[in-house]
Amino acid sequence: MILIILTVTLTLMKYLEVSFMANISWWWIIALFGFTFVWFEFFERVLGLDKKKAHAKFEKMQKERARKTFEKSKGK
């Protein structure tokens, strides 16, 4: 997510010609978009980061469901 925010921020800075970004070629911005695309499409899958996020979300849902179940059973 940080990579996407960085890419969008640098693109806006280039478009608005803010400080050092005014002199940088648009090809650097295009290359950054390309790197961001390749990262999320390939490297994240190869490193297993997408699965870790999915597992963490699933575990959080399980814990929440268990907590609610125990709260209901205490109330009876």
N, C-alpha and C positions, 0 to 999 in steps of 0.2 A: 504494500500500500504506500509505503514511503517513496518507493521508486516512481509510482504514478504521480504523487503529489509533487515530487521534485521535477518530473518531466513537464507537467502542466505549468508549474511556477516559472521554470526557465523559458518555456515557450511564451508565456505572457510577458516576461521581462524582455525577451527578444522582440516581440511584436510592438511593445510600448517603448522600445529602445532605452531601457534603463541601464545606467552605468556601464559596466564592462560588457554587457550582453549586446550593446549596440554595434560593436565591432566584430562580433562572432558571426561566422557564416551560418546560413540556414541549414547547411549540410550537417553541422554538428547536432542541431535540433532533430533533424530527420534520423540521424544515426542513433540518438538517444531514444526516440520512439521505437526504432527497430530493435534496439537492445532490450527495451522494456517488453516488447512483444515476444521476443525469443525467450526472455527470462520466464515469463508466465506460461508460455506454451510448452517449453521443453525442459529448462533447467529445474523448475519447481517440481515437475513430475519426476524427473530423474532422481532428484534428491529426496523425494517422498514428502515434501512439505505440504502438498495438497492433501495427502492422506492424514497427516498429523493434525491438520486443522479440522478435518471431518471427524476424526476419532475424538478429538477434544470436545467438539460440539455434541457428539453422541453421548459421551461420558457425562457431560454437564446435564443433558436432558435426563439421563438415567438417575443421577443423584437427585435432581429436582423432583422427579416422579416418586422416588423412594421417600423423600422428605415429606411430600404431601400425603403419601399413603400412611406413614407413621403418625402424622398429625391427626388424620381422620380416625385411626385406630385408637389413639389416646382419648379422643372425644367421646367414644362409645362407652 
